[in-house]
Amino acid sequence: MLSSARRPRVRTWRRTLRALALTGRAREAHPGTDDSDILHLGPGPAATALMEDRGPLAPARLLRPRQGRLGDCWVMAPMLALHETAPERLRALLTAESHGIVTVRLPGVATPLRVDRRFPVDEHGVFQYGRRDGANPGWVGALEKAIAAHLAADYAFLQRGFARFGFELLLGERVHSQLRMPSAAQIIAWRSEGRAIAASTHPFSGRVSTMAGPLPSNHVFAVVGANAHSGHVRLRNPWRPEHLLVIDARSFRRGFLSVDVTGPLR
């Protein structure tokens, strides 16, 4: 029997994600027929094919990111929180090339990632994953695809994760997590310092009612502000980023498990 010192270290999902978040290399994706360094992905778990996105990539008005039929709120909510705080950080990650190719420079990855703009669609040709709210995938789809390629060359790997790792992928720096829910005053202070904030619900959050219905379980929201007088917290859900969700302090404490806070971004 092997001693504990010689037992092989189990490569758990969390350990793998932690290793990849800041220091990992892009894994080899499905090779293209032209032998280039462009990273190609399949349609993933909630789509049937790929279709080229011919819409704008990142026009002057950077629309909010919207989560699609992929369980990657741990990436999309931090993306939304950054959009609300320092959208120029997101724009700086992408460079459009010719022939629909986009170069993505994730701050924690040494080598730029090159992806095409062929994104997953359903049988009716409707884009299924991340997109610009109310529009085509654009910069959101390209960034989501590059992250999926970096982590595991597959959209399916994005199905679960922690918001702090989403921030770390997008910023290239460590992010502070805490289990104690902040007060409205603390949220206001963080926001005044230019910090992006994400808050994660827990498995029983569906028991907490809000003006928009029960909170979704195991989901991540962007925290965008608070009311100093009433204590209410303002959030945006990456499923419906155009709507502002306002909940009271008690519901916030009951419905959320943790918050992730970046350093000052502006």
Residue pairs with C-beta under 8 A, 6 or more apart in sequence:
13 160
17 151
17 161
17 162
17 165
18 165
20 150
20 151
21 108
21 165
21 168
21 169
22 108
22 168
22 169
22 172
22 174
23 108
24 109
24 150
24 151
25 109
25 110
25 111
25 150
26 39
26 109
26 111
26 113
26 149
26 150
26 153
27 149
27 150
27 151
27 152
27 153
28 153
29 39
29 40
29 41
29 149
29 153
30 40
30 41
30 42
30 153
31 40
32 38
32 40
36 114
37 114
38 101
38 114
38 115
38 116
39 113
39 114
39 115
39 145
39 146
39 149
39 153
40 116
41 115
41 145
41 148
41 149
41 153
41 154
41 155
42 50
42 154
42 155
43 49
43 50
43 120
43 121
43 128
43 155
44 70
44 120
44 129
44 148
44 154
44 155
44 156
45 70
45 155
45 156
45 159
46 68
46 69
46 70
46 120
46 128
46 129
47 69
47 120
47 121
47 122
47 128
47 129
48 120
48 121
48 122
48 123
49 120
49 121
49 123
50 118
50 119
50 120
50 121
51 118
51 119
51 121
51 125
51 127
52 100
52 116
52 117
52 118
53 100
53 117
53 118
53 119
53 127
53 136
53 137
53 138
53 141
54 100
54 117
54 136
55 135
55 136
55 137
55 138
56 132
56 135
56 136
56 138
57 94
57 96
57 102
57 117
57 138
57 139
57 142
58 91
58 94
58 96
58 138
58 139
62 83
62 87
62 90
62 91
62 139
63 132
63 133
63 134
63 135
63 138
64 80
64 83
64 84
64 132
64 133
64 236
64 241
64 242
65 76
65 79
65 80
65 83
65 130
65 131
65 132
65 133
65 140
65 238
65 241
66 76
66 130
66 131
66 132
66 133
66 134
66 140
66 238
66 239
66 240
66 241
67 73
67 76
67 77
67 130
67 238
67 239
68 127
68 128
68 129
68 130
68 131
69 128
69 129
70 128
70 129
70 130
70 144
70 155
70 158
70 159
71 158
71 159
71 160
72 129
72 130
72 144
72 158
72 159
72 161
73 219
73 220
73 238
74 160
74 161
74 162
74 163
74 165
74 166
74 200
74 220
75 144
75 147
75 158
75 161
75 166
75 169
75 170
76 130
76 144
76 166
76 220
76 238
77 163
77 166
77 198
77 220
77 221
77 222
77 238
78 163
78 166
78 167
78 170
78 196
78 198
78 220
78 222
78 260
79 90
79 130
79 140
79 143
79 166
79 170
79 238
80 222
80 236
80 238
80 241
81 167
81 196
81 197
81 198
81 222
81 223
81 224
81 262
82 89
82 90
82 167
82 170
82 171
82 196
82 262
82 265
83 90
84 196
84 222
84 224
84 236
85 191
85 194
85 195
85 196
85 262
85 265
85 266
86 194
86 196
86 265
86 266
89 170
89 171
89 265
90 139
90 143
90 170
91 139
92 105
93 104
93 105
93 106
93 107
93 143
93 170
94 102
94 103
94 104
94 105
94 139
94 142
94 143
95 102
95 103
95 105
96 102
97 103
97 114
100 116
100 117
100 118
101 114
101 115
101 116
101 117
102 114
102 115
102 116
102 117
102 142
102 146
103 112
103 113
103 114
104 112
104 113
104 114
104 115
104 142
104 143
104 146
105 112
105 113
106 113
106 146
106 147
106 150
106 169
106 170
106 172
107 170
107 171
107 172
107 173
108 168
108 169
108 172
109 150
113 146
113 149
113 150
115 142
115 145
115 146
115 149
117 137
117 141
117 142
119 127
119 128
119 129
119 137
119 141
119 145
120 127
120 128
120 129
120 155
121 127
121 128
122 128
127 136
127 137
127 141
129 137
129 141
129 144
129 155
130 137
130 140
130 141
130 143
130 144
131 137
131 138
131 140
131 141
132 138
132 139
132 140
133 241
133 242
134 242
137 144
144 158
145 155
147 158
147 169
148 154
148 155
148 157
148 158
150 169
151 157
151 158
162 177
162 200
162 260
163 177
163 198
163 200
163 220
163 258
163 260
164 175
164 176
164 177
164 260
166 198
166 220
167 175
167 196
167 198
167 260
167 262
168 174
168 175
171 262
171 265
173 262
173 263
175 260
175 261
175 262
175 263
176 260
176 261
176 262
177 258
177 259
177 260
177 261
178 258
178 259
178 261
179 257
179 258
181 199
181 252
181 253
181 256
181 259
182 190
182 259
183 231
183 249
184 226
184 227
184 228
184 230
184 231
184 232
184 233
184 249
185 226
185 228
187 197
187 223
187 225
187 226
187 233
188 225
188 226
188 228
190 197
190 261
191 197
191 224
191 225
191 226
193 264
194 264
194 265
194 266
195 261
195 262
195 263
195 264
195 265
196 222
196 261
196 262
196 265
197 222
197 223
197 224
197 259
197 260
197 261
197 262
198 220
198 221
198 222
198 223
198 259
198 260
199 220
199 221
199 223
199 235
199 252
199 256
199 258
199 259
199 260
200 218
200 219
200 220
200 221
200 256
200 257
200 258
200 259
200 260
201 215
201 216
201 217
201 218
201 219
201 220
201 221
201 255
201 256
201 257
202 217
202 218
202 255
202 256
202 257
203 217
203 218
204 217
205 214
205 215
205 216
205 217
205 218
205 219
205 255
205 256
205 257
206 214
206 215
206 216
206 217
207 214
208 214
208 215
208 251
208 254
208 255
209 215
209 251
210 245
210 247
210 251
210 255
211 245
211 246
211 247
212 237
212 243
212 245
215 251
215 255
216 237
216 239
219 237
220 238
221 235
221 236
221 237
221 238
221 245
222 235
222 236
222 238
222 241
223 233
223 234
223 235
223 259
224 234
224 235
224 236
224 244
225 233
225 234
226 232
226 233
226 234
227 234
227 246
230 248
231 248
231 249
232 246
232 247
232 248
232 249
233 246
233 247
233 248
233 249
233 252
234 244
234 245
234 246
235 244
235 245
235 246
235 247
236 243
236 244
236 245
237 243
237 245
247 255
